[in-house]
């Protein structure tokens, strides 16, 4: 994209992610709200199929080749491309997301003289089970990135304590942001039973059989293998259980998986792999329980969306997930990597219609009180105003 003309009086804000998918599916509503509050807003990421949707929504995009893998030579090229772009466009605020884009984007912003640099912490690469050497590397990377920030906004509170303990940022420098969703879009009352019946037939789901759902990238880190093993165990007690898997195949990651992995566990006939979808409220409405068996999260969206749709969630007992799900309230927590515990939790909920309904109602109330994305956007805008003044 060529250089863009400045609008006098409008601060220019650029949000940086590695891939366009993140700009579209995680940030687009935020970018539009910031624009509507009087800022010029741009997206920066690698080029991809979601750029057209961004620009159709009124968010100009700059393409900079980046990957989510660590590729030192390519990363240096990406850094230099970001520096040249930021010097040319003279942004007032650069706001970065995710560890890789956070490091490159913040370094480039400081090298380019951008006045305000903000990073949203979507979760650390390292977690409680990370080996010492990789953990030291990831902590070192986060420390470098943090020294380029004017402020860090953390999606979950536990990461704030971790950042201080690991000397990534001093107390008070990192602030709680939270995470949110469009609670009006994710509302079961908007959907018709006829449309849901048609979607169920299209997918091939048995209307009389329970449905366990998963939403996320198909990588080992998301706990897919434990989920398939758990479904195999559940099927011995609930023979007609079905698994609905929604999310893209992430070939860029070394732990990427494909649909044929279900054959390893003998559950391929009860699995429905849908890939990337845009009808998420309808798909949640077909689920009896959502599962997120992830090994690492910042503040996951899927349990929030499920809660807003009145669907209980079974998630790993890790940072981030604990902010989206309260054990026994809107879902259940289980130990990471423990497929037996996951299977037991699923059987417990699938056999208890009344408890699922109670958790679903509590989830909707929680979504309305805690997960409204507009409150998150207000906090972001408040930080922009404070830093720019």
Secondary structure as GFF3:
##gff-version 3
##sequence-region A 1 389
A	DSSP	beta_strand	12	16	.	.	.	ID=ss1
A	DSSP	alpha_helix	20	22	.	.	.	ID=ss2
A	DSSP	pi_helix	23	27	.	.	.	ID=ss3
A	DSSP	alpha_helix	28	36	.	.	.	ID=ss4
A	DSSP	beta_strand	40	45	.	.	.	ID=ss5
A	DSSP	alpha_helix	51	56	.	.	.	ID=ss6
A	DSSP	beta_strand	60	63	.	.	.	ID=ss7
A	DSSP	alpha_helix	72	89	.	.	.	ID=ss8
A	DSSP	beta_strand	93	97	.	.	.	ID=ss9
A	DSSP	alpha_helix	99	112	.	.	.	ID=ss10
A	DSSP	beta_strand	116	121	.	.	.	ID=ss11
A	DSSP	alpha_helix	132	146	.	.	.	ID=ss12
A	DSSP	beta_strand	151	154	.	.	.	ID=ss13
A	DSSP	alpha_helix	157	165	.	.	.	ID=ss14
A	DSSP	beta_strand	174	176	.	.	.	ID=ss15
A	DSSP	three_ten_helix	188	190	.	.	.	ID=ss16
A	DSSP	alpha_helix	193	203	.	.	.	ID=ss17
A	DSSP	beta_strand	211	215	.	.	.	ID=ss18
A	DSSP	three_ten_helix	220	222	.	.	.	ID=ss19
A	DSSP	alpha_helix	224	235	.	.	.	ID=ss20
A	DSSP	beta_strand	242	246	.	.	.	ID=ss21
A	DSSP	three_ten_helix	259	265	.	.	.	ID=ss22
A	DSSP	three_ten_helix	268	270	.	.	.	ID=ss23
A	DSSP	beta_strand	271	275	.	.	.	ID=ss24
A	DSSP	alpha_helix	280	285	.	.	.	ID=ss25
A	DSSP	beta_strand	289	292	.	.	.	ID=ss26
A	DSSP	alpha_helix	301	308	.	.	.	ID=ss27
A	DSSP	beta_strand	312	316	.	.	.	ID=ss28
A	DSSP	alpha_helix	321	324	.	.	.	ID=ss29
A	DSSP	beta_strand	331	334	.	.	.	ID=ss30
A	DSSP	alpha_helix	339	350	.	.	.	ID=ss31
A	DSSP	alpha_helix	353	370	.	.	.	ID=ss32
A	DSSP	alpha_helix	373	388	.	.	.	ID=ss33
###
